Amino acid sequence: MVNLPAVINRLGIKICVVAVTVEYAKEISMTLAHFSVLGFLNFSSALLQLPEIYTLKTMI
């Protein structure tokens, strides 16, 4: 299994694309935010709500 926090830190990832089913969209976006990802491009049909310090763009 991949150590997600280590990969995000090593690569300096700050923006991610959320393209998962509705059931997982909120969980994965909150997890990524916890690991210092600041920007989200949401391609899921979930209506995500994140604190204002994050940038969120929903594409659907």
C-alpha distance matrix in Angstrom:
0.0 3.8 6.6 8.8 12.0 11.9 11.6 14.3 16.4 16.3 17.3 19.6 18.6 21.3 21.6 19.3 20.1 19.5 19.7 18.4 20.5 22.8 20.9 17.9 19.7 21.0 17.9 15.7 18.8 19.4 15.9 16.3 19.8 18.8 16.8 20.1 19.9 23.6 24.2 23.2 24.3 24.2 24.4 23.7 26.8 25.9 28.3 26.2 27.9 26.8 29.0 31.4 29.7 27.1 28.2 27.5 28.8 28.7 29.4 30.3
3.8 0.0 3.8 5.7 8.9 8.6 7.9 10.6 12.8 12.7 13.5 15.8 14.9 17.8 18.3 16.3 17.6 17.5 18.3 17.6 20.2 22.4 21.0 17.6 18.7 19.9 17.1 14.4 16.9 17.7 14.1 13.7 17.3 16.5 14.0 17.0 16.7 20.5 21.2 20.5 21.8 22.2 22.8 22.5 25.8 24.9 27.0 24.6 26.2 24.7 26.7 28.8 26.9 24.3 25.3 24.9 26.4 26.6 27.4 28.8
6.6 3.8 0.0 3.8 5.8 5.5 6.4 8.8 10.2 10.7 12.4 14.1 13.7 16.4 17.6 16.2 18.1 18.2 19.6 19.0 21.7 23.3 21.9 18.3 19.1 19.6 16.6 14.1 16.2 16.3 12.6 12.3 15.3 13.9 11.3 14.4 15.0 18.8 20.1 20.0 21.9 22.5 23.7 23.5 26.7 25.4 27.1 24.3 25.3 23.4 24.9 27.0 24.8 22.6 24.1 24.2 26.2 26.8 28.0 29.6
8.8 5.7 3.8 0.0 3.8 5.5 5.2 6.1 8.5 9.9 10.7 11.8 10.7 13.0 13.9 12.5 14.6 14.7 16.6 16.3 19.1 20.6 19.6 15.8 16.1 16.6 13.9 11.1 12.7 13.1 9.6 8.7 11.9 11.1 8.4 11.3 11.4 15.2 16.4 16.2 18.2 18.9 20.4 20.3 23.6 22.2 23.7 20.8 21.8 19.8 21.5 23.5 21.4 19.0 20.4 20.4 22.4 23.1 24.4 26.2
12.0 8.9 5.8 3.8 0.0 3.8 5.5 5.2 6.1 8.5 10.1 10.3 9.9 11.8 13.7 13.3 16.0 16.4 18.9 18.8 21.6 22.6 21.6 17.8 17.7 17.4 14.9 12.4 13.2 12.8 9.4 8.3 10.6 9.1 5.8 8.8 10.0 13.7 15.8 16.3 19.0 20.1 22.1 22.2 25.3 23.6 24.5 21.2 21.6 19.1 20.1 22.0 19.5 17.7 19.5 20.2 22.6 23.9 25.6 27.7
11.9 8.6 5.5 5.5 3.8 0.0 3.8 5.5 5.1 5.9 8.5 9.7 10.4 13.2 15.4 15.2 18.1 18.9 21.2 21.4 24.4 25.7 24.8 21.0 20.9 21.0 18.5 15.8 16.7 16.6 13.2 11.8 14.0 12.6 9.1 11.3 12.5 16.1 18.0 18.9 21.3 22.7 24.5 24.9 28.3 26.8 27.8 24.7 25.1 22.6 23.4 25.0 22.2 20.5 22.1 23.0 25.2 26.6 28.1 30.3
11.6 7.9 6.4 5.2 5.5 3.8 0.0 3.8 5.4 5.1 6.0 8.1 8.2 11.5 13.2 12.7 15.4 16.7 18.6 19.3 22.6 24.3 23.8 20.0 19.7 20.4 18.3 15.0 15.8 16.6 13.5 11.3 14.0 13.6 10.0 11.7 11.7 15.3 16.5 17.0 19.0 20.6 22.0 22.8 26.4 25.4 26.6 23.6 24.5 22.2 23.5 24.8 22.1 19.9 20.8 21.5 23.2 24.6 25.6 27.9
14.3 10.6 8.8 6.1 5.2 5.5 3.8 0.0 3.8 5.7 5.5 5.7 5.1 7.9 9.9 10.0 13.2 14.7 17.3 18.3 21.6 22.9 22.7 18.9 17.9 18.3 16.6 13.4 13.4 14.1 11.5 8.7 10.8 11.0 7.3 8.1 7.9 11.5 12.9 13.9 16.2 18.1 20.1 21.0 24.4 23.3 24.0 20.9 21.5 19.0 20.0 21.1 18.4 16.2 17.2 18.1 20.1 21.8 23.1 25.7
16.4 12.8 10.2 8.5 6.1 5.1 5.4 3.8 0.0 3.8 5.6 5.0 6.7 9.2 12.1 13.2 16.6 18.2 21.0 22.0 25.2 26.3 26.0 22.2 21.2 21.1 19.3 16.5 16.1 16.2 13.7 11.2 12.4 11.8 8.0 8.3 9.5 12.6 14.8 16.5 19.1 21.2 23.5 24.5 27.8 26.4 26.9 23.5 23.7 20.7 21.1 22.0 18.9 17.3 18.8 20.3 22.6 24.6 26.2 28.9
16.3 12.7 10.7 9.9 8.5 5.9 5.1 5.7 3.8 0.0 3.8 5.6 8.0 11.3 13.9 14.8 18.0 20.0 22.3 23.5 26.9 28.4 28.2 24.4 23.6 24.0 22.2 19.0 19.0 19.5 16.8 14.2 15.9 15.5 11.7 12.0 12.6 15.6 17.3 18.8 21.0 23.2 25.1 26.3 29.9 28.8 29.6 26.4 26.9 24.1 24.7 25.4 22.2 20.5 21.5 22.9 24.8 26.8 27.9 30.7
17.3 13.5 12.4 10.7 10.1 8.5 6.0 5.5 5.6 3.8 0.0 3.8 5.5 9.1 11.2 12.2 15.3 17.8 20.0 21.7 25.3 26.9 27.2 23.4 22.2 23.0 21.7 18.2 17.9 19.1 16.8 13.7 15.4 15.9 12.2 11.9 11.4 14.1 15.0 16.5 18.2 20.8 22.4 24.1 27.7 27.0 27.8 24.8 25.6 23.0 23.8 24.2 21.2 19.0 19.4 20.7 22.2 24.2 25.0 27.9
19.6 15.8 14.1 11.8 10.3 9.7 8.1 5.7 5.0 5.6 3.8 0.0 3.8 6.3 9.3 11.3 14.8 17.4 20.1 22.0 25.5 26.6 27.0 23.3 21.6 22.0 21.0 17.8 16.7 17.6 15.8 12.5 13.3 14.0 10.6 9.2 8.9 11.1 12.5 14.7 16.9 19.7 21.9 23.6 27.0 26.1 26.3 23.2 23.4 20.6 21.0 21.0 17.8 16.1 16.6 18.4 20.3 22.7 23.9 27.0
18.6 14.9 13.7 10.7 9.9 10.4 8.2 5.1 6.7 8.0 5.5 3.8 0.0 3.8 5.9 7.5 11.1 13.6 16.4 18.4 21.9 23.0 23.6 20.0 18.1 18.7 18.0 14.7 13.5 14.9 13.4 9.8 10.9 12.5 9.4 8.2 6.4 8.8 9.5 11.2 13.3 16.0 18.1 19.9 23.3 22.4 22.8 19.8 20.4 17.8 18.7 18.9 16.1 13.7 13.9 15.2 16.9 19.1 20.3 23.3
21.3 17.8 16.4 13.0 11.8 13.2 11.5 7.9 9.2 11.3 9.1 6.3 3.8 0.0 3.8 6.9 10.5 12.9 16.3 18.4 21.6 22.2 23.1 19.7 17.3 17.4 17.3 14.3 12.2 13.5 13.0 9.3 9.2 11.5 9.3 6.8 4.3 5.3 6.2 8.7 11.4 14.3 17.0 18.8 21.9 20.8 20.6 17.5 17.7 14.9 15.5 15.4 12.6 10.2 10.4 12.2 14.2 16.8 18.4 21.6
21.6 18.3 17.6 13.9 13.7 15.4 13.2 9.9 12.1 13.9 11.2 9.3 5.9 3.8 0.0 3.8 7.1 9.8 13.1 15.6 18.9 19.5 20.9 17.8 15.0 15.7 16.2 13.1 10.8 13.1 13.1 9.4 9.7 12.8 11.2 9.4 5.8 6.0 4.4 5.7 7.7 10.8 13.4 15.5 18.7 18.0 17.9 15.2 16.0 13.9 15.3 15.0 13.0 9.8 8.9 9.7 11.0 13.4 14.7 17.9
19.3 16.3 16.2 12.5 13.3 15.2 12.7 10.0 13.2 14.8 12.2 11.3 7.5 6.9 3.8 0.0 3.8 6.4 9.5 11.9 15.3 16.3 17.7 14.5 12.0 13.3 13.7 10.4 8.8 11.8 11.6 8.2 9.7 12.8 11.5 10.8 7.1 8.3 6.3 5.1 6.3 8.6 10.6 12.5 15.9 15.4 16.0 13.6 15.2 13.7 15.9 16.4 15.0 11.4 10.5 9.9 10.8 12.1 13.1 15.9
20.1 17.6 18.1 14.6 16.0 18.1 15.4 13.2 16.6 18.0 15.3 14.8 11.1 10.5 7.1 3.8 0.0 3.8 6.1 9.2 12.6 13.9 15.8 13.1 10.5 12.6 13.7 10.5 9.3 12.9 13.2 10.5 12.2 15.4 14.5 14.2 10.6 11.3 8.6 5.8 4.7 6.0 7.2 9.3 12.9 13.1 14.3 12.6 15.0 14.5 17.3 17.8 17.2 13.4 11.8 10.0 9.7 10.0 10.3 12.8
19.5 17.5 18.2 14.7 16.4 18.9 16.7 14.7 18.2 20.0 17.8 17.4 13.6 12.9 9.8 6.4 3.8 0.0 3.8 6.0 9.1 10.2 12.1 9.5 6.8 9.4 10.6 7.9 7.2 11.0 11.6 9.9 11.8 14.8 14.7 15.0 11.7 12.6 10.2 6.8 6.0 4.7 5.7 6.4 9.9 9.8 11.5 10.1 12.9 13.1 16.4 17.6 17.5 13.7 12.7 10.2 10.1 9.3 10.0 11.5
19.7 18.3 19.6 16.6 18.9 21.2 18.6 17.3 21.0 22.3 20.0 20.1 16.4 16.3 13.1 9.5 6.1 3.8 0.0 3.8 7.0 9.1 11.3 9.4 7.6 11.1 12.3 10.0 10.3 14.0 14.4 13.1 15.4 18.1 17.9 18.6 15.3 16.4 13.8 10.3 8.5 6.5 4.9 5.1 8.8 9.9 12.5 12.1 15.5 16.3 19.8 21.0 21.2 17.4 16.1 13.3 12.4 10.6 10.2 10.8
18.4 17.6 19.0 16.3 18.8 21.4 19.3 18.3 22.0 23.5 21.7 22.0 18.4 18.4 15.6 11.9 9.2 6.0 3.8 0.0 3.8 6.6 8.0 6.3 5.8 9.6 10.3 8.6 10.1 13.3 13.5 13.3 15.8 18.0 18.2 19.5 16.7 18.1 16.1 12.6 11.5 9.0 7.7 5.7 8.7 9.1 12.3 12.1 15.6 16.7 20.3 22.2 22.5 18.9 18.2 15.3 14.9 12.8 12.9 12.6
20.5 20.2 21.7 19.1 21.6 24.4 22.6 21.6 25.2 26.9 25.3 25.5 21.9 21.6 18.9 15.3 12.6 9.1 7.0 3.8 0.0 3.8 5.4 5.7 6.2 9.7 10.7 10.4 11.9 14.6 15.3 15.8 18.0 20.0 20.7 22.2 19.6 20.8 18.8 15.2 14.1 10.9 9.4 6.1 7.5 7.9 11.6 12.2 15.7 17.5 21.3 23.4 24.2 20.9 20.3 17.1 16.6 13.9 14.1 12.8
22.8 22.4 23.3 20.6 22.6 25.7 24.3 22.9 26.3 28.4 26.9 26.6 23.0 22.2 19.5 16.3 13.9 10.2 9.1 6.6 3.8 0.0 3.8 5.5 5.3 7.6 9.6 10.4 11.3 13.5 15.0 15.9 17.3 19.4 20.7 22.1 19.7 20.4 18.6 15.0 14.3 10.7 10.0 6.3 6.1 5.0 8.6 9.6 13.0 15.4 19.1 21.4 22.7 19.6 19.2 15.9 15.8 12.9 13.8 12.2
20.9 21.0 21.9 19.6 21.6 24.8 23.8 22.7 26.0 28.2 27.2 27.0 23.6 23.1 20.9 17.7 15.8 12.1 11.3 8.0 5.4 3.8 0.0 3.8 6.0 7.5 8.1 9.7 11.6 12.9 13.9 15.6 17.3 18.6 20.2 22.1 20.2 21.4 20.2 16.9 16.9 13.6 13.3 9.7 9.8 8.1 11.2 11.5 14.3 16.3 19.9 22.6 23.7 20.9 21.1 18.2 18.6 16.2 17.4 16.0
17.9 17.6 18.3 15.8 17.8 21.0 20.0 18.9 22.2 24.4 23.4 23.3 20.0 19.7 17.8 14.5 13.1 9.5 9.4 6.3 5.7 5.5 3.8 0.0 3.8 5.8 5.4 6.0 8.5 10.1 10.5 12.1 14.1 15.4 16.6 18.6 16.8 18.4 17.4 14.3 14.7 12.0 12.2 9.2 10.7 8.9 11.7 10.8 13.6 14.7 18.2 20.9 21.5 18.5 19.0 16.4 17.2 15.3 16.7 16.1
19.7 18.7 19.1 16.1 17.7 20.9 19.7 17.9 21.2 23.6 22.2 21.6 18.1 17.3 15.0 12.0 10.5 6.8 7.6 5.8 6.2 5.3 6.0 3.8 0.0 3.8 5.6 5.4 6.1 8.6 9.9 10.6 12.1 14.2 15.5 16.8 14.5 15.5 14.2 10.9 11.3 8.4 9.3 6.7 8.5 6.4 8.7 7.5 10.5 11.7 15.4 17.8 18.4 15.3 15.4 12.6 13.4 11.7 13.4 13.2
21.0 19.9 19.6 16.6 17.4 21.0 20.4 18.3 21.1 24.0 23.0 22.0 18.7 17.4 15.7 13.3 12.6 9.4 11.1 9.6 9.7 7.6 7.5 5.8 3.8 0.0 3.8 5.6 5.3 6.1 8.5 10.0 10.5 12.3 14.4 15.6 13.9 14.7 14.0 11.4 12.7 10.3 12.1 9.7 10.7 7.5 8.4 6.2 8.1 9.1 12.6 15.5 16.3 13.7 14.6 12.3 13.9 12.7 15.3 15.2
17.9 17.1 16.6 13.9 14.9 18.5 18.3 16.6 19.3 22.2 21.7 21.0 18.0 17.3 16.2 13.7 13.7 10.6 12.3 10.3 10.7 9.6 8.1 5.4 5.6 3.8 0.0 3.8 5.6 5.3 6.1 8.6 9.9 10.6 12.6 14.7 13.6 15.2 15.3 13.1 14.8 12.8 14.5 12.3 13.8 10.9 12.2 9.8 11.2 11.3 14.3 17.4 17.6 15.2 16.6 14.8 16.8 15.9 18.3 18.5
15.7 14.4 14.1 11.1 12.4 15.8 15.0 13.4 16.5 19.0 18.2 17.8 14.7 14.3 13.1 10.4 10.5 7.9 10.0 8.6 10.4 10.4 9.7 6.0 5.4 5.6 3.8 0.0 3.8 5.5 5.0 6.1 8.5 9.8 10.6 12.7 11.1 13.1 13.0 10.7 12.4 11.1 12.8 11.3 13.7 11.6 13.1 10.6 12.3 11.8 14.8 17.4 17.1 14.2 15.2 13.6 15.4 14.9 16.9 17.6
18.8 16.9 16.2 12.7 13.2 16.7 15.8 13.4 16.1 19.0 17.9 16.7 13.5 12.2 10.8 8.8 9.3 7.2 10.3 10.1 11.9 11.3 11.6 8.5 6.1 5.3 5.6 3.8 0.0 3.8 5.4 5.1 6.1 8.6 9.9 10.8 8.8 10.0 9.7 7.7 10.0 9.1 11.7 10.9 13.2 10.8 11.3 8.1 9.3 8.4 11.4 13.8 13.5 10.5 11.5 10.0 12.3 12.3 14.9 16.1
19.4 17.7 16.3 13.1 12.8 16.6 16.6 14.1 16.2 19.5 19.1 17.6 14.9 13.5 13.1 11.8 12.9 11.0 14.0 13.3 14.6 13.5 12.9 10.1 8.6 6.1 5.3 5.5 3.8 0.0 3.8 5.5 5.0 6.2 8.7 10.1 9.4 10.6 11.5 10.5 13.3 12.5 15.4 14.2 16.0 13.0 13.0 9.5 9.4 7.8 10.0 13.1 12.7 10.6 12.7 12.0 14.9 15.2 18.1 19.2
15.9 14.1 12.6 9.6 9.4 13.2 13.5 11.5 13.7 16.8 16.8 15.8 13.4 13.0 13.1 11.6 13.2 11.6 14.4 13.5 15.3 15.0 13.9 10.5 9.9 8.5 6.1 5.0 5.4 3.8 0.0 3.8 5.4 5.1 6.5 9.1 9.0 11.5 12.7 11.9 14.7 14.3 16.8 15.7 18.1 15.5 16.1 12.8 13.1 11.4 13.3 16.1 15.0 12.9 15.0 14.6 17.3 17.7 20.2 21.4
16.3 13.7 12.3 8.7 8.3 11.8 11.3 8.7 11.2 14.2 13.7 12.5 9.8 9.3 9.4 8.2 10.5 9.9 13.1 13.3 15.8 15.9 15.6 12.1 10.6 10.0 8.6 6.1 5.1 5.5 3.8 0.0 3.8 5.3 5.0 6.7 5.5 8.4 9.6 9.2 12.2 12.7 15.3 15.1 17.9 15.8 16.3 12.9 13.4 11.2 13.0 15.1 13.5 10.9 12.6 12.6 15.2 16.1 18.4 20.3
19.8 17.3 15.3 11.9 10.6 14.0 14.0 10.8 12.4 15.9 15.4 13.3 10.9 9.2 9.7 9.7 12.2 11.8 15.4 15.8 18.0 17.3 17.3 14.1 12.1 10.5 9.9 8.5 6.1 5.0 5.4 3.8 0.0 3.8 5.3 5.2 4.9 6.4 8.5 9.0 12.6 13.3 16.5 16.5 18.8 16.3 15.9 12.2 11.6 8.6 9.7 11.7 10.0 7.9 10.5 11.1 14.4 15.9 18.7 20.7
18.8 16.5 13.9 11.1 9.1 12.6 13.6 11.0 11.8 15.5 15.9 14.0 12.5 11.5 12.8 12.8 15.4 14.8 18.1 18.0 20.0 19.4 18.6 15.4 14.2 12.3 10.6 9.8 8.6 6.2 5.1 5.3 3.8 0.0 3.8 5.5 7.3 9.4 12.0 12.8 16.3 16.8 19.8 19.4 21.7 18.9 18.7 15.0 14.1 11.2 11.6 14.1 12.1 11.0 14.0 14.8 18.1 19.5 22.4 24.1
16.8 14.0 11.3 8.4 5.8 9.1 10.0 7.3 8.0 11.7 12.2 10.6 9.4 9.3 11.2 11.5 14.5 14.7 17.9 18.2 20.7 20.7 20.2 16.6 15.5 14.4 12.6 10.6 9.9 8.7 6.5 5.0 5.3 3.8 0.0 3.9 5.9 9.1 11.7 12.8 16.1 17.2 20.0 20.1 22.9 20.6 20.7 17.1 16.8 13.9 14.4 16.3 13.8 12.3 14.7 15.8 18.8 20.4 22.8 24.9
20.1 17.0 14.4 11.3 8.8 11.3 11.7 8.1 8.3 12.0 11.9 9.2 8.2 6.8 9.4 10.8 14.2 15.0 18.6 19.5 22.2 22.1 22.1 18.6 16.8 15.6 14.7 12.7 10.8 10.1 9.1 6.7 5.2 5.5 3.9 0.0 3.8 6.1 9.4 11.4 15.0 16.8 19.9 20.5 23.2 21.1 20.7 17.0 16.3 12.9 12.9 14.0 11.0 9.7 12.2 14.0 17.1 19.4 21.9 24.4
19.9 16.7 15.0 11.4 10.0 12.5 11.7 7.9 9.5 12.6 11.4 8.9 6.4 4.3 5.8 7.1 10.6 11.7 15.3 16.7 19.6 19.7 20.2 16.8 14.5 13.9 13.6 11.1 8.8 9.4 9.0 5.5 4.9 7.3 5.9 3.8 0.0 3.8 6.1 7.9 11.3 13.3 16.4 17.4 20.2 18.5 18.2 14.8 14.6 11.7 12.5 13.2 10.6 8.2 9.6 11.0 13.8 16.0 18.3 20.9
23.6 20.5 18.8 15.2 13.7 16.1 15.3 11.5 12.6 15.6 14.1 11.1 8.8 5.3 6.0 8.3 11.3 12.6 16.4 18.1 20.8 20.4 21.4 18.4 15.5 14.7 15.2 13.1 10.0 10.6 11.5 8.4 6.4 9.4 9.1 6.1 3.8 0.0 3.8 6.9 10.5 12.8 16.3 17.5 20.0 18.3 17.3 13.9 13.2 10.1 10.3 10.1 7.5 5.0 6.3 8.6 11.7 14.5 17.0 19.9
24.2 21.2 20.1 16.4 15.8 18.0 16.5 12.9 14.8 17.3 15.0 12.5 9.5 6.2 4.4 6.3 8.6 10.2 13.8 16.1 18.8 18.6 20.2 17.4 14.2 14.0 15.3 13.0 9.7 11.5 12.7 9.6 8.5 12.0 11.7 9.4 6.1 3.8 0.0 3.8 6.9 9.7 13.1 14.9 17.3 16.2 15.3 12.4 12.4 10.2 11.3 10.8 9.2 5.7 4.6 6.0 8.3 11.2 13.4 16.5
23.2 20.5 20.0 16.2 16.3 18.9 17.0 13.9 16.5 18.8 16.5 14.7 11.2 8.7 5.7 5.1 5.8 6.8 10.3 12.6 15.2 15.0 16.9 14.3 10.9 11.4 13.1 10.7 7.7 10.5 11.9 9.2 9.0 12.8 12.8 11.4 7.9 6.9 3.8 0.0 3.8 6.0 9.4 11.1 13.6 12.7 12.2 9.7 10.8 9.6 11.9 12.0 11.5 7.6 6.1 4.8 6.3 8.2 10.4 13.2
24.3 21.8 21.9 18.2 19.0 21.3 19.0 16.2 19.1 21.0 18.2 16.9 13.3 11.4 7.7 6.3 4.7 6.0 8.5 11.5 14.1 14.3 16.9 14.7 11.3 12.7 14.8 12.4 10.0 13.3 14.7 12.2 12.6 16.3 16.1 15.0 11.3 10.5 6.9 3.8 0.0 3.8 6.5 9.1 11.8 11.9 11.8 10.4 12.4 12.2 14.8 14.7 14.6 10.9 8.4 6.1 5.0 6.1 7.1 10.2
24.2 22.2 22.5 18.9 20.1 22.7 20.6 18.1 21.2 23.2 20.8 19.7 16.0 14.3 10.8 8.6 6.0 4.7 6.5 9.0 10.9 10.7 13.6 12.0 8.4 10.3 12.8 11.1 9.1 12.5 14.3 12.7 13.3 16.8 17.2 16.8 13.3 12.8 9.7 6.0 3.8 0.0 3.8 5.5 8.0 8.2 8.7 7.9 10.8 11.6 14.9 15.5 16.1 12.4 10.5 7.1 6.0 4.5 5.9 7.8
24.4 22.8 23.7 20.4 22.1 24.5 22.0 20.1 23.5 25.1 22.4 21.9 18.1 17.0 13.4 10.6 7.2 5.7 4.9 7.7 9.4 10.0 13.3 12.2 9.3 12.1 14.5 12.8 11.7 15.4 16.8 15.3 16.5 19.8 20.0 19.9 16.4 16.3 13.1 9.4 6.5 3.8 0.0 3.8 6.6 8.4 10.1 10.5 13.8 15.1 18.6 19.2 19.9 16.2 14.1 10.8 8.8 6.3 5.3 6.1
23.7 22.5 23.5 20.3 22.2 24.9 22.8 21.0 24.5 26.3 24.1 23.6 19.9 18.8 15.5 12.5 9.3 6.4 5.1 5.7 6.1 6.3 9.7 9.2 6.7 9.7 12.3 11.3 10.9 14.2 15.7 15.1 16.5 19.4 20.1 20.5 17.4 17.5 14.9 11.1 9.1 5.5 3.8 0.0 3.8 5.4 8.1 9.0 12.7 14.6 18.3 19.6 20.6 17.1 15.7 12.1 10.9 7.9 8.0 7.2
26.8 25.8 26.7 23.6 25.3 28.3 26.4 24.4 27.8 29.9 27.7 27.0 23.3 21.9 18.7 15.9 12.9 9.9 8.8 8.7 7.5 6.1 9.8 10.7 8.5 10.7 13.8 13.7 13.2 16.0 18.1 17.9 18.8 21.7 22.9 23.2 20.2 20.0 17.3 13.6 11.8 8.0 6.6 3.8 0.0 3.8 6.5 8.9 12.6 15.3 19.0 20.2 21.9 18.7 17.2 13.5 12.1 8.5 8.7 6.3
25.9 24.9 25.4 22.2 23.6 26.8 25.4 23.3 26.4 28.8 27.0 26.1 22.4 20.8 18.0 15.4 13.1 9.8 9.9 9.1 7.9 5.0 8.1 8.9 6.4 7.5 10.9 11.6 10.8 13.0 15.5 15.8 16.3 18.9 20.6 21.1 18.5 18.3 16.2 12.7 11.9 8.2 8.4 5.4 3.8 0.0 3.8 5.8 9.4 12.3 16.0 17.7 19.5 16.6 15.8 12.2 11.9 8.9 10.5 9.0
28.3 27.0 27.1 23.7 24.5 27.8 26.6 24.0 26.9 29.6 27.8 26.3 22.8 20.6 17.9 16.0 14.3 11.5 12.5 12.3 11.6 8.6 11.2 11.7 8.7 8.4 12.2 13.1 11.3 13.0 16.1 16.3 15.9 18.7 20.7 20.7 18.2 17.3 15.3 12.2 11.8 8.7 10.1 8.1 6.5 3.8 0.0 3.8 6.6 10.0 13.4 14.9 17.2 14.6 13.9 10.4 10.4 7.8 10.5 9.4
26.2 24.6 24.3 20.8 21.2 24.7 23.6 20.9 23.5 26.4 24.8 23.2 19.8 17.5 15.2 13.6 12.6 10.1 12.1 12.1 12.2 9.6 11.5 10.8 7.5 6.2 9.8 10.6 8.1 9.5 12.8 12.9 12.2 15.0 17.1 17.0 14.8 13.9 12.4 9.7 10.4 7.9 10.5 9.0 8.9 5.8 3.8 0.0 3.8 6.5 10.2 12.0 13.9 11.3 11.2 8.2 9.4 8.1 11.4 11.5
27.9 26.2 25.3 21.8 21.6 25.1 24.5 21.5 23.7 26.9 25.6 23.4 20.4 17.7 16.0 15.2 15.0 12.9 15.5 15.6 15.7 13.0 14.3 13.6 10.5 8.1 11.2 12.3 9.3 9.4 13.1 13.4 11.6 14.1 16.8 16.3 14.6 13.2 12.4 10.8 12.4 10.8 13.8 12.7 12.6 9.4 6.6 3.8 0.0 3.8 6.9 9.0 11.4 9.7 10.4 8.3 10.6 10.4 14.1 14.5
26.8 24.7 23.4 19.8 19.1 22.6 22.2 19.0 20.7 24.1 23.0 20.6 17.8 14.9 13.9 13.7 14.5 13.1 16.3 16.7 17.5 15.4 16.3 14.7 11.7 9.1 11.3 11.8 8.4 7.8 11.4 11.2 8.6 11.2 13.9 12.9 11.7 10.1 10.2 9.6 12.2 11.6 15.1 14.6 15.3 12.3 10.0 6.5 3.8 0.0 3.8 6.4 8.0 6.5 8.3 7.6 10.9 11.8 15.5 16.8
29.0 26.7 24.9 21.5 20.1 23.4 23.5 20.0 21.1 24.7 23.8 21.0 18.7 15.5 15.3 15.9 17.3 16.4 19.8 20.3 21.3 19.1 19.9 18.2 15.4 12.6 14.3 14.8 11.4 10.0 13.3 13.0 9.7 11.6 14.4 12.9 12.5 10.3 11.3 11.9 14.8 14.9 18.6 18.3 19.0 16.0 13.4 10.2 6.9 3.8 0.0 3.8 5.6 6.1 8.8 9.6 13.1 14.7 18.5 20.0
31.4 28.8 27.0 23.5 22.0 25.0 24.8 21.1 22.0 25.4 24.2 21.0 18.9 15.4 15.0 16.4 17.8 17.6 21.0 22.2 23.4 21.4 22.6 20.9 17.8 15.5 17.4 17.4 13.8 13.1 16.1 15.1 11.7 14.1 16.3 14.0 13.2 10.1 10.8 12.0 14.7 15.5 19.2 19.6 20.2 17.7 14.9 12.0 9.0 6.4 3.8 0.0 3.8 5.3 7.2 8.9 12.2 14.5 18.1 20.1
29.7 26.9 24.8 21.4 19.5 22.2 22.1 18.4 18.9 22.2 21.2 17.8 16.1 12.6 13.0 15.0 17.2 17.5 21.2 22.5 24.2 22.7 23.7 21.5 18.4 16.3 17.6 17.1 13.5 12.7 15.0 13.5 10.0 12.1 13.8 11.0 10.6 7.5 9.2 11.5 14.6 16.1 19.9 20.6 21.9 19.5 17.2 13.9 11.4 8.0 5.6 3.8 0.0 3.8 6.8 9.6 13.1 16.0 19.3 21.7
27.1 24.3 22.6 19.0 17.7 20.5 19.9 16.2 17.3 20.5 19.0 16.1 13.7 10.2 9.8 11.4 13.4 13.7 17.4 18.9 20.9 19.6 20.9 18.5 15.3 13.7 15.2 14.2 10.5 10.6 12.9 10.9 7.9 11.0 12.3 9.7 8.2 5.0 5.7 7.6 10.9 12.4 16.2 17.1 18.7 16.6 14.6 11.3 9.7 6.5 6.1 5.3 3.8 0.0 3.8 6.3 10.0 12.7 16.0 18.5
28.2 25.3 24.1 20.4 19.5 22.1 20.8 17.2 18.8 21.5 19.4 16.6 13.9 10.4 8.9 10.5 11.8 12.7 16.1 18.2 20.3 19.2 21.1 19.0 15.4 14.6 16.6 15.2 11.5 12.7 15.0 12.6 10.5 14.0 14.7 12.2 9.6 6.3 4.6 6.1 8.4 10.5 14.1 15.7 17.2 15.8 13.9 11.2 10.4 8.3 8.8 7.2 6.8 3.8 0.0 3.8 6.8 10.1 13.0 15.9
27.5 24.9 24.2 20.4 20.2 23.0 21.5 18.1 20.3 22.9 20.7 18.4 15.2 12.2 9.7 9.9 10.0 10.2 13.3 15.3 17.1 15.9 18.2 16.4 12.6 12.3 14.8 13.6 10.0 12.0 14.6 12.6 11.1 14.8 15.8 14.0 11.0 8.6 6.0 4.8 6.1 7.1 10.8 12.1 13.5 12.2 10.4 8.2 8.3 7.6 9.6 8.9 9.6 6.3 3.8 0.0 3.8 6.5 9.7 12.3
28.8 26.4 26.2 22.4 22.6 25.2 23.2 20.1 22.6 24.8 22.2 20.3 16.9 14.2 11.0 10.8 9.7 10.1 12.4 14.9 16.6 15.8 18.6 17.2 13.4 13.9 16.8 15.4 12.3 14.9 17.3 15.2 14.4 18.1 18.8 17.1 13.8 11.7 8.3 6.3 5.0 6.0 8.8 10.9 12.1 11.9 10.4 9.4 10.6 10.9 13.1 12.2 13.1 10.0 6.8 3.8 0.0 3.8 6.4 9.3
28.7 26.6 26.8 23.1 23.9 26.6 24.6 21.8 24.6 26.8 24.2 22.7 19.1 16.8 13.4 12.1 10.0 9.3 10.6 12.8 13.9 12.9 16.2 15.3 11.7 12.7 15.9 14.9 12.3 15.2 17.7 16.1 15.9 19.5 20.4 19.4 16.0 14.5 11.2 8.2 6.1 4.5 6.3 7.9 8.5 8.9 7.8 8.1 10.4 11.8 14.7 14.5 16.0 12.7 10.1 6.5 3.8 0.0 3.8 5.8
29.4 27.4 28.0 24.4 25.6 28.1 25.6 23.1 26.2 27.9 25.0 23.9 20.3 18.4 14.7 13.1 10.3 10.0 10.2 12.9 14.1 13.8 17.4 16.7 13.4 15.3 18.3 16.9 14.9 18.1 20.2 18.4 18.7 22.4 22.8 21.9 18.3 17.0 13.4 10.4 7.1 5.9 5.3 8.0 8.7 10.5 10.5 11.4 14.1 15.5 18.5 18.1 19.3 16.0 13.0 9.7 6.4 3.8 0.0 3.8
30.3 28.8 29.6 26.2 27.7 30.3 27.9 25.7 28.9 30.7 27.9 27.0 23.3 21.6 17.9 15.9 12.8 11.5 10.8 12.6 12.8 12.2 16.0 16.1 13.2 15.2 18.5 17.6 16.1 19.2 21.4 20.3 20.7 24.1 24.9 24.4 20.9 19.9 16.5 13.2 10.2 7.8 6.1 7.2 6.3 9.0 9.4 11.5 14.5 16.8 20.0 20.1 21.7 18.5 15.9 12.3 9.3 5.8 3.8 0.0
